[in-house]
Amino acid sequence: MKDQKNKSILQRKRAVKRNLQAYTFMLPNLILFTVCSLYPVVWTLKYVFYQYGGYGTGVPRFVGLDNLARVFRDKVYWESVMHTFTYGFGKVLIIIPLAFFLAFLLNGQIRGNGVAQSIVFLPTIMSSAVMGLVFYLLFNAYNGEVNKYLMEAGIVTRPINWLGKDQAMKTLILTAVWGGVGNYMVYFIAGIQQVSEDAIESARIDGAGRLQTIWYIIIPMLGPILKIILMLAITSAFHDITNVMVLTEGGPNNSTMVMSLYGYRYFFPISAAEATVPQYGYGAAVSVISAVIAGAVTLGYLKISKKMDSIY
C-alpha cells in the first residue's frame, strides 16, 4: 500500500515537472500574446463606453452606449462598409481566377517557370507602403506613367484621373490584385501538385479535353485548398488599409473610405484636414462594430462552405 502511494506521489511530481517545463516554454509567447493582442482588445472594449481624446485631454468620461449609437447614425461609416464589400468582392472576383490561371500556366518542370514564378511572387514580399507609392506614381493624373503611355499610343486623348471619384476604387483593386496574386498562386501550385496524375490520365483516356479535365477533375480536387484561399482573400479585404491610405486617404469625398481606415483615422488623423484631437472612444466603437461585421462574414462563409461539403 505504501509503495503504491509513493509511486502515485512520484508520478504526480513527474507530471508537475513536465507541465512546468511546457508552461516555461509557452511563457514568452503568452506574455507577447497578452501584451500585443489581449490587452489592446480589452483596452478597445473598455473605451467603447468612454469619451476620450488621449493623453493630455483630461480624464476619460463615461458615456455608456453613446458611441455605439453614434456609429449606427454615422452615414459615412456605413458607406465605408459598402466600399469595403465592393473592394473585397472586386478583389476576390479577379485575384482567384487569375491566381489559378497563373498557377496552372507556371506549374511543371518547363524551363523558365521558376523565374516566372519568382517574378509573380515578388510583389507579395514588397512593403505595402512602397507598393502604394509606386502605384500612386504610375497612376498620377498629371504626370503618371500610365497616362503618358496611353496618350503616346493614341488610346486616350487626355489624361484619365485614375485616383478620381469614378476610377479610384478600380485602381485600389488593381493594386491589391498585383500585390497579392503571387501569394495565392503559390497555394494553387501546391494544390495542383497534389492532384493525382492517375485521375488526370484516366480523364484523358476517357476522351476529356484540357478544359474538361480542369473543370471536372482538377478544380473539384482543389476544394480544400480553394476554401483556404477564399478565406484568406475575404478576410484580408477587411483589413487592407495601407494601399488605401497611401493612394487615396479614403477620398476623394470618402469614395474609397473602407472600414479599417475609417476607424484608424479617429485614433491617428491621417491628414491636416482631420480633427487634431483624436477620438479614442468613437474610434474604439467603430473598430468593434467593424470586427463584428468581419466576423459575421467569416462565419457565414464557413457555414456556406460546410454546407457545400455536405452536398458534395
Secondary structure, DSSP 8 states (H G I E B T S, - for coil): -HHHHHHHHHHHHHHHHHHHHHHHHHHHHHHHHIIIIIHHHHHHHHHTTEE---TTS-S-EE-TTHHHHHHHH-HHHHHHHHHHHHHHHHHHHHHHHHHHHHHHHH-SS-TTHHHHHHHHHGGGGS-HHHHHHHHHHHS-TTT-HHHHHHHHTTS-SS---TTSTTTHHHHHHHHHHHHHHHHHHHHHHHHHTTS-HHHHHHHHHTT--HHHHIIIIIHHHTHHHHHHHHHHHHHHHHH--HHHHHHTTT-STTTT--HHHHHHHHHS--STTS-SS--HHHHHHHHHHHHHHHHHHHHHHHHHHHHHHHH-
